[in-house]
């Protein structure tokens, strides 16, 4: 099993979403009938990451959503964005983006709560976000009628390159002091 890193590299490469250490261990143990420790796998992953830090590679190994994924290095984002822009057929509407932002920051949240914040019906937006697997049904509320609770999915984490919701920008980062009225009193 001298080429175990190539097997791990292949698993990371073919994963549509970030792949966790546990998933890699499971696949290797099933394929080779050999027990691997998390420490062994982590060492191999570190070696793969070191390999892809070399400037000759346009991609790098990144830890995302508590798993690993190959992503394009920042130097190549502009050319990749041209291709993605050309291929973008499934863009989110402004309404869907607003709905997604509310769900991300208020989760778990019900559809009536989202509609109260947005001031409009959100049936279509929520349906599209569910279809694109950016949100999940995470349970039911204890309030009257037991409405469904929505939260962001692991694909949302992968898409935005974060490991947890706490990494989302804080709302205060979006406020503009120049648009405030009156004097600030401390």
C-alpha positions as MATLAB code, in Angstrom:
seq = 'XXXXXXXXXXXXXXXXXXXXXXXXXXXXXXXXXXXXXXXXXXXXXXXXXXXXXXXXXXXXXXXXXXXXXXXXXXXXXXXXXXXXXXXXXXXXXXXXXXXXXXXXXXXXXXXXXXXXXXXXXXXXXXXXXXXXXXXXXXXXXXXXXXXXXXXXXXXXXXXXXXXXXXXXXXXXXXXXXXXXXXXXXX';
ca = [
       0.000    0.000    0.000;
       2.813    2.364   -0.876;
       0.559    4.495   -3.099;
      -2.164    5.104   -0.484;
      -1.868    8.870   -1.001;
      -2.890    8.473   -4.636;
      -6.027    6.639   -3.508;
      -6.828    9.420   -1.049;
      -6.111   12.012   -3.738;
      -8.494   10.199   -6.101;
     -11.250   10.121   -3.466;
     -10.884   13.851   -2.848;
     -10.782   14.597   -6.569;
     -13.986   12.713   -7.430;
     -16.002   14.037   -4.488;
     -18.587   16.563   -5.620;
     -18.627   17.952   -2.098;
     -15.929   18.053    0.544;
     -15.005   14.571    1.788;
     -14.431   13.952    5.485;
     -11.593   11.953    6.993;
     -14.079    9.342    8.237;
     -15.377    8.791    4.697;
     -11.844    8.367    3.377;
     -11.060    5.871    6.162;
     -14.205    3.881    5.404;
     -13.447    3.654    1.673;
      -9.847    2.621    2.241;
     -10.756    0.036    4.870;
     -13.402   -1.467    2.600;
     -11.074   -1.513   -0.422;
      -7.988   -2.911    1.322;
      -9.416   -4.807    4.325;
      -6.949   -2.915    6.468;
      -7.571   -0.662    9.464;
      -6.361    2.896    9.098;
      -6.168    5.392   11.932;
      -7.404    8.949   11.632;
      -3.833   10.055   12.363;
      -2.487    8.059    9.389;
      -5.099    9.534    7.065;
      -4.417   13.056    8.366;
      -0.692   12.609    7.699;
      -1.388   11.519    4.117;
      -3.797   14.433    3.617;
      -1.123   16.837    4.911;
       1.366   15.371    2.414;
      -1.131   15.828   -0.427;
      -1.752   19.417    0.692;
       1.992   20.080    0.739;
       2.310   18.653   -2.781;
      -0.385   20.977   -4.154;
       1.113   24.090   -2.532;
       3.708   24.015   -5.320;
       3.177   26.857   -7.814;
       3.126   24.417  -10.722;
      -0.395   23.339   -9.687;
      -3.427   25.504  -10.444;
      -5.434   23.741   -7.746;
      -4.904   23.313   -4.039;
      -6.246   21.115   -1.268;
      -8.588   23.084    0.976;
     -10.399   22.126    4.180;
     -14.059   23.015    3.723;
     -17.069   22.048    5.844;
     -14.861   19.784    7.989;
     -13.770   17.858    4.913;
     -11.342   18.225    2.021;
     -11.786   19.412   -1.525;
      -9.593   20.440   -4.432;
     -10.235   24.062   -5.377;
      -8.713   26.436   -7.891;
      -6.021   28.725   -6.465;
      -6.849   32.450   -6.264;
      -4.444   33.307   -9.094;
      -6.773   31.489  -11.508;
     -10.144   32.725  -10.211;
     -10.548   35.326  -12.963;
     -10.239   32.819  -15.829;
     -12.438   30.280  -14.069;
     -15.087   32.919  -13.394;
     -15.237   33.643  -17.129;
     -16.062   30.001  -17.796;
     -18.558   29.855  -14.956;
     -20.206   33.039  -16.158;
     -20.572   31.545  -19.605;
     -22.042   28.330  -18.214;
     -24.201   29.906  -15.529;
     -27.719   28.835  -16.354;
     -28.912   28.193  -12.848;
     -28.287   31.530  -11.199;
     -30.240   32.418   -8.103;
     -32.733   35.231   -8.428;
     -32.528   38.235   -6.125;
     -35.543   36.863   -4.230;
     -33.845   33.480   -3.767;
     -30.616   35.153   -2.585;
     -32.552   37.236   -0.055;
     -34.394   34.132    1.147;
     -31.128   32.188    1.414;
     -29.505   34.996    3.417;
     -32.406   35.087    5.861;
     -32.304   31.311    6.313;
     -28.508   31.344    6.755;
     -28.565   34.017    9.453;
     -31.803   33.082   11.250;
     -31.715   29.264   11.032;
     -33.529   27.227   11.988;
     -36.351   29.333   10.613;
     -39.892   28.733    9.346;
     -41.292   29.901    6.010;
     -43.729   32.303    7.743;
     -40.781   33.884    9.588;
     -38.890   34.330    6.306;
     -41.999   35.798    4.679;
     -42.486   38.186    7.591;
     -38.917   39.475    7.188;
     -39.090   39.735    3.381;
     -42.696   40.954    3.313;
     -43.629   38.687    0.393;
     -44.510   35.049   -0.304;
     -41.415   32.822   -0.407;
     -42.872   29.524   -1.694;
     -41.062   29.627   -5.028;
     -37.719   30.763   -3.590;
     -37.725   28.096   -0.889;
     -38.659   25.433   -3.447;
     -35.768   26.501   -5.733;
     -33.303   26.534   -2.816;
     -34.421   23.029   -1.828;
     -34.024   21.828   -5.439;
     -30.513   23.290   -5.619;
     -29.795   21.625   -2.237;
     -28.633   24.890   -0.662;
     -31.118   24.485    2.196;
     -32.522   21.489    4.047;
     -35.584   20.751    6.109;
     -34.165   20.497    9.624;
     -37.304   19.742   11.622;
     -40.652   21.140   12.678;
     -41.379   24.060   14.945;
     -43.264   23.624   18.216;
     -45.488   26.599   17.342;
     -49.101   26.332   16.183;
     -49.467   24.244   13.037;
     -45.979   22.746   13.426;
     -44.413   24.637   10.471;
     -41.310   23.190    8.817;
     -37.929   24.542    9.924;
     -35.302   25.305    7.288;
     -31.532   25.566    7.602;
     -28.547   25.675    5.290;
     -27.139   22.445    3.852;
     -23.597   21.111    3.672;
     -23.630   22.042   -0.045;
     -24.213   25.645    1.081;
     -21.065   25.350    3.226;
     -19.101   23.899    0.302;
     -20.392   26.537   -2.096;
     -19.418   29.407    0.182;
     -16.174   27.753    1.320;
     -16.914   27.790    5.029;
     -16.687   25.183    7.771;
     -19.492   26.508    9.964;
     -22.195   29.155   10.006;
     -20.110   31.173   12.473;
     -17.772   31.984    9.559;
     -20.490   33.965    7.761;
     -19.780   37.710    7.713;
     -21.300   39.455   10.699;
     -24.138   41.830    9.906;
     -22.206   44.747   11.438;
     -19.640   44.298    8.631;
     -22.343   45.392    6.169;
     -23.507   48.520    7.971;
     -22.401   51.887    6.700;
     -21.925   54.571    9.361;
     -22.138   57.277    6.672;
     -25.803   56.480    6.141;
     -26.805   57.010    9.781;
     -28.927   59.986   10.798;
     -28.082   62.195   13.764;
     -25.069   62.189   16.026;
     -23.562   59.099   17.554;
     -23.597   59.389   21.356;
     -21.295   57.155   23.368;
];
